[in-house]
Structure formats: structure tokens, C-alpha cells
């Protein structure tokens, strides 16, 4: 009895979601910024794998799922970079309000 490749890929996908969910929710808040940077790199590798999966398969369902994986991974990379940028901006020093107000008035 041979198991379908689509079923095997679906099982791997569901297990990856389960493991990813539990790994992300156990990270301490201090490690979120470095984790996001690594996650962006991993998502970029996932895009390459998803393109291969979409392009090398013969079944229509597998091609559609591969294309959806490319789109979702691209959204993940874009969103990850936005979140990382916002987190890093939180650590920048801000000008005191008195100096910023005097600069606006031309003093």
C-alpha cells in the first residue's frame, strides 16, 4: 500500500504548524526581535522550497498549495520586516520635548 505524496505533505504541514505554534509561544519577550530576524531568513528559504514544490509537482492541488505557500511566506517575510523595524524604532533615543518644540518655532 502506497501513501499519496499529497497526504504526506499535508501531514508534514500540519505538524509544522503545531510545532511552530508551540515554539513561538514559549519564547521570552526579550528574544522576540532576534527571533523575528531569524524567522525572516527561514521564511525566505521557505519561499524557495514552496516555489520548487509548486513548479515540480504534476497535480493541480499540489500546484495550488505550493502557490499559496509562496504567497503566505512572502506575506510573512514582509510582515516580519515591518514588525522588526517597529521593534527596533522603540529602542531609538527620542529628543526631549522642549528641544523639539524650540526647533519647530525656529529658535
C-alpha positions as CSV (number, residue, x, y, z in Angstrom):
1,X,0.0,0.0,0.0
2,X,1.5,3.3,-1.1
3,X,0.7,6.6,0.7
4,X,-0.1,9.6,-1.5
5,X,2.5,12.3,-1.7
6,X,-0.1,14.9,-1.1
7,X,-1.2,13.2,2.1
8,X,2.4,13.0,3.3
9,X,2.9,16.7,2.5
10,X,-0.3,17.6,4.3
11,X,0.7,15.7,7.4
12,X,4.1,17.5,7.4
13,X,2.3,20.8,7.0
14,X,0.0,20.2,10.0
15,X,2.9,19.0,12.2
16,X,4.9,22.1,11.2
17,X,2.0,24.4,12.2
18,X,1.7,22.6,15.6
19,X,5.4,22.7,16.4
20,X,5.8,26.3,15.2
21,X,2.9,27.4,17.3
22,X,4.3,25.9,20.5
23,X,7.9,27.1,19.8
24,X,6.8,30.7,19.2
25,X,4.6,31.0,22.2
26,X,7.3,29.8,24.6
27,X,9.8,32.5,23.6
28,X,10.5,35.1,26.2
29,X,9.7,38.7,25.2
30,X,13.4,39.7,25.3
31,X,14.2,37.3,22.4
32,X,11.4,38.4,20.1
33,X,13.5,40.8,18.0
34,X,16.3,38.3,17.2
35,X,13.7,35.6,16.7
36,X,11.9,37.8,14.1
37,X,15.2,38.3,12.2
38,X,15.9,34.6,12.1
39,X,12.3,33.9,11.2
40,X,12.5,36.2,8.2
41,X,15.6,34.3,6.9
42,X,13.8,31.0,7.4
43,X,10.7,32.3,5.6
44,X,12.9,33.3,2.6
45,X,14.2,29.7,2.4
46,X,10.6,28.5,2.7
47,X,9.7,30.7,-0.3
48,X,12.4,28.9,-2.4
49,X,11.1,25.5,-1.2
50,X,7.5,26.5,-2.0
51,X,8.5,27.6,-5.5
52,X,10.1,24.2,-6.1
53,X,7.1,22.5,-4.7
54,X,4.7,24.5,-6.9
55,X,6.9,24.1,-10.0
56,X,7.9,20.5,-9.8
57,X,4.6,18.9,-9.0
58,X,2.2,17.5,-11.5
59,X,-1.1,17.6,-9.6
60,X,-3.2,20.7,-9.7
61,X,-3.9,20.6,-6.0
62,X,-0.2,20.4,-5.2
63,X,0.5,23.3,-7.5
64,X,-2.2,25.4,-6.0
65,X,-1.0,24.7,-2.4
66,X,2.6,25.4,-3.5
67,X,1.5,28.8,-4.9
68,X,-0.4,29.5,-1.7
69,X,2.7,28.6,0.3
70,X,4.7,31.1,-1.8
71,X,2.1,33.9,-1.2
72,X,1.8,33.2,2.6
73,X,5.6,33.0,3.1
74,X,6.0,36.3,1.1
75,X,3.4,38.0,3.4
76,X,5.2,36.5,6.4
77,X,8.6,38.0,5.3
78,X,7.1,41.4,4.6
79,X,5.2,41.5,7.9
80,X,8.2,40.2,9.8
81,X,10.4,43.0,8.5
82,X,7.7,45.6,9.4
83,X,7.5,44.3,12.9
84,X,11.2,44.1,13.3
85,X,11.6,47.7,12.1
86,X,8.9,48.9,14.6
87,X,10.6,47.0,17.4
88,X,14.0,48.5,16.7
89,X,12.5,52.0,16.5
90,X,11.3,51.5,20.1
91,X,14.9,51.4,21.2
92,X,16.0,54.6,19.5
93,X,16.6,57.7,21.7
94,X,14.0,60.4,21.3
95,X,14.6,64.1,21.5
96,X,13.4,65.8,24.7
97,X,10.1,67.6,24.0
98,X,11.4,71.0,25.0
99,X,14.2,70.9,22.4
100,X,11.9,69.5,19.7
101,X,9.3,72.3,20.4
102,X,12.0,75.0,20.2
103,X,13.2,73.7,16.9
104,X,9.7,73.9,15.4
105,X,9.4,77.5,16.4
106,X,12.7,78.4,14.8
107,X,14.7,79.3,17.9
